[in-house]
Amino acid sequence: MSRYIMRRLLWLIPVIIVVSGITFILMHSAPGGPWDRDLSARQVDANTQKRLNEYYGLDKPLWRQFLAYMIGDFRKDGSFDCGLICADMGPSYRLRGMSIQDILFMPPEDKNFFYSRFGYSLRLGILALSFAIFFGIPAGVISALKQNTIIDYASLFVATLGISVPSFVIAIFLIIIFASWLHWIKIIPKTWDDVSVWVLPAVILGFGTMANTTRLTRASVLEVLRQDYVRTARAKGLGEFLVVVRHILRNSLIPVVTLLGPALAGLVTGSFIIETMFGFPGMGRAYVTAISQRDYSMIMGTTLIYALLVALANLSVDITYVILDPRIRLD
């Protein structure tokens, strides 16, 4: 397995290069630039734009800008400024004086890593995935065991609702109910230190994943129920609970794990709308702002982090296969 993991990690290098190239081309093809408007929404004059382009190297050809970001480039004084290969994601063009690493990974003073922008998004993604697992898998199993009953129909209704309705629509309805009518929550809380204010964003973010998990678990369990070894286990007199846990659930989880692995990366990286609606201080909100402001370094750095998370999630899925089914070999 170690050789397989090493090969997969080495494959991350061409993945990062391809993602970087595509992102670089797309963001430079979009109209506008980082100096169209400054932070006070006033137009930047042509002379200031020229000086800023020279300072940040945006006056160079695009191919050289790309190589400078990925590998590095020489400054006018002859010193070499290393790029992404030295884990340097570059400076922010809008929050001047700060690097991308500082913006995304540096927490406030007297706080730990989980209070950084990436830490906030990571915690929200883990909570959303936990909600999807703890409610989606049991709902799918019970729905399959109670096939064609009112429990099955109710479970399928909720799952279909979660798949069909966009998350921002669900968010609007829940905000109206719990914030406007019941006054149980604040739409934009003053602080995120209280655990209760995380519940609604996590539920909304994880609702779609929970619905997909429920439907996939139900279909997988129904397929396993028809296998000969399940009938044999019941014929031997094994209790129903042990049959479900030892034989049905474990063998039906492989398709579900295929969904849940990338789902965590998707929840961490796909929380743009939820973070914006709740004023959440996470990475997704900063990413949307960077796109609107054409902050090239922030766009590149955040996109590469997302690509890395997705690739590592897929690798974790393959490793989990071996844990669930010893017959699977990676080497």
N, C-alpha and C positions, 0 to 999 in steps of 0.2 A: 504493500500500500504506500510505503514511503516514496518509492520510485514514481508511482502514479501521481501522488500529491506534488512531487517536485516537477514533473512534466507539466502539470496543470498550472503551477505557479509560473513556470517559464513562459507558458503561453499567454500570460497576462501582459508580457512586454509588447508583442504585436497588437494585442487588443487595445492597449493604451495608446499606441501610436496611431492606429486606425481611427479610434474615437477622437483623439486629439486633432487629427487632420480634418475629419468631417466637421467637427465643431468649429475649428478655425475658419474653414471655408464658409460655413453657414453664417457665422456671426459677422464676418467681414463683407458678406454679400448683402446683409440687411442694410437699408438706408440709415443714414445718420452716423454719429460717432460719439465718443465719450465727452467731447468738448462742445457739443451742440448747445447744452445748457448747463450752467454750474449749479451748485447746491442751492443757491438762492433764486433759481429759475430765471436768471437774467442771461442774455446772450453773451457769449464770450467773444471778444473781438479777435480779428484775424491774426494780429501780432501775438496775442497771448496763446492762441491755438498753435501757431508755428513753434513757439518756444516750448509748449507742453509736448508737442509731437517730437521735438528734438530730444527733450529730456527723457521721455519714456521710450524712445526708439521707434515711434510710429511713423517716422518719415522715411524709414528704410523699406526696401521691397518686401512684399508679403512673405516670400520664401525665406528671407533672412529673419523676419520677425518670428516665423514659426520655428526656425532652428534656434533662435535666441531663447525662445520660451522653453523648448524641449532640452537643449544642450547647454546653451549659454552664448555669450558674446563678449567681445572686448569693448571696454569703455574708451572714451577719448584719451584718458590718462594712461592707457595701456594695460590696466588691470582687467582681469577676466571675471565676469559676473556669471556664475554658474546658474543653470536653469533647473528644469524639473528633475533631471537625473540626480541632482543634489537635494531633492525634496523641497525646492524653492518654487512656490506657485506664483511668484511675482507680486508686485505691489498693486494695490487697488487704485484705480484711476479716479474714483469718486471720493472715497474716504482716504484722502491723501495723507501720507505718512504712516500708513498701516499696511502690513502685508496680508495676503489672503489667509495664511496660517493664523495670524493674530485674530482676524475677524471671525473665522470659523471655529477655531479650537481654543482660543484663550478665554478663560472664564473671568468674571469680575474679580476684584480684589477680595481676599478672604473667602473665596468660593473654590470648589473643586471642579474637575473637568466636566462633570455632568451639568454644570451651569453655563457652559459655552453654547454657542448656536448649534454645533453638531451634537453636543450632549443633550440638549433639549429635544432635538428631532429624534435622536436615538431612543430616548426614554419614551417619547410619544409613540414611536413605531413599535417598541417592545410591548407597551401597554395595549396597543391596538391588536397586535398579533396574539397576545395572551387572551384577550377577549374573544378573538376569532377561534382560537383553539379550544378554550374551556367551554364555549357554548356551541361551536360548530360541530366538533367531533361527537359529543354526546347526543346532540340533536339528530345528526345523521344516523348514528347507530340505533337510537330509539325509533326513528322513523322507519328504518329498514326492518327492525324486528316487529314493528306494529304496522306493517304494510297494509295499505287500503283501509286504514281506520281514521278516525277524526284526528288523532295525534299526527299521523302521517300527512294528512291534508293540511293541517295547520302549519306543520314544519315546512312543507313545500311552498305554502303561501308566503311565509316570511322569507324563505330563501329566494323565491322568485321576485319578491319585492326588493330585496337587497341587491339582486343582480340587475334589475330593470331600472330602478330609480337612481339617478346620480347622487353622489355623496353630498354635493352642495345643496340639493333639493331636500334631502333628509335633514341636513343641518339647519336649513331655514325653518322647517316644521318643528324640530326639536327646540330650537331657540325660541320660537313663538310660544311653545307650550311651557317649557321650563323656565324661561327668562321673563317673558311678557305676562303670561297668565298666572303661573304658580309662584314666580319670583324666588325660585330655588337657587338659581345661579346668576352670575353676572356675565354678560356677553364678553366683555373685555375686563378681566379681573386686574386689580392693582398689583398683585403679586402671584407668582406661580408656585410659591412655597407650600400652599395648602393643597393637600392631595385631592380634595373634593373637586377642585376646578379642572382637574385633568380628566375626570370621568367622561364628560360629554364629548370633548374632542376625540378621546380615544375610542369611544363607542361609535361615533360617526365615521371616523377614519377606518375602523376595523369592521364595519357592518358589511361592506361588500365582500371582504375576504371571508367573513363568517358565513355569508350566504353561499359562496362558492365551495367552502369547506363542507358545509352541510350537504349540499347536493352531491358532491364527489364522494363523500364518506358513505352516503346512503347507497349510491350506485355500486360502490366497491363492496360494501357489506352484503348487498343482495347477490352479487356475483359469488362471493365466498360462501354464502349460505348454501349454495347448490353444489358445493364440492363434496366429494366422497369422504374426505377425512373428517368433515364436520358431522356428517351422518354417522360415521364410525364412532366418533367421540361420544355422541349422544347415545348410540346403541350400547356402549360400554357402561353407561350409567353415570357419566361425568355430569356434574351439576351445570345448570344453564349458565351461571355466572362464570365458571371456569371455562366453559366452551367459548363464551363470548370473548373473554380476556385472552386466553391462551391461543386459541385457534382462529377466531373470526377477526378480532380487532387487530392483532399483530400482522396478519397476512393481508388485511385490507388497507393498511396505513401507507403502503408504498406509493400508490398514486396520490394520496393526500400529502405526503412529504414532498413530492414533486411540486405541488402547488405552494406549500407553506415555506419552502426554502427561499425562492425568489420573492415570495410575498412580503417577507420581512424587509428585504431591500426595497421592494416597491412601496411599502408603507413609510419607510424612512425617507425615500426620495420623492414620493408622490403626494406629500402632504401640503402642496403649495396653497391650494384653495382653503383648506381647513385652517392652516396657519394664518392666512390673510384674514379670514372671517373672524377669528378669535383673537387677533393681535398677538399671535404666539411668537415668541422670540427665537424661532428656529432657523434652520438652514434654508428650508424651502422658501420662506418669505424673503430672505436675503437674495436668493437666486432669482426670484421674479423681479425684485427691484433692480438687480444687476442687469437683467435683460432689457428692461425699459430704459435704463440709463447707459446702455452699451459699455458697461464696465467689463472689458474683454478678459482681463485676468481673473476676475471673479467668476465669469461664465465658464472659462476653461477649467479653472480649479475645481469648481463645484461639479461640473459635468464629469470630470475624471474621478472624483470621489464616488459619484453615483455609479459609474461604470465599474469601479473596483468593488463596490459593495455587491452589485449584481453578480459579478464573476465569482466572488467568494461565496455568495449564497448558493450558486449552482454547484460549487465544489463541495460545500457542506451537505447538499442533498445527496451527492454520490457517496459520500462517506457514511451517511445515515442509512443508505440502502444496505450496506454490509452489516450494520448493527441489527437492522430489522430482519434481514434474510441472509443467514450465513452461506447460503448456496451461491450468492453473488460474489464474484471476485473482480477486483479492479485491475490487478496485474495480469 
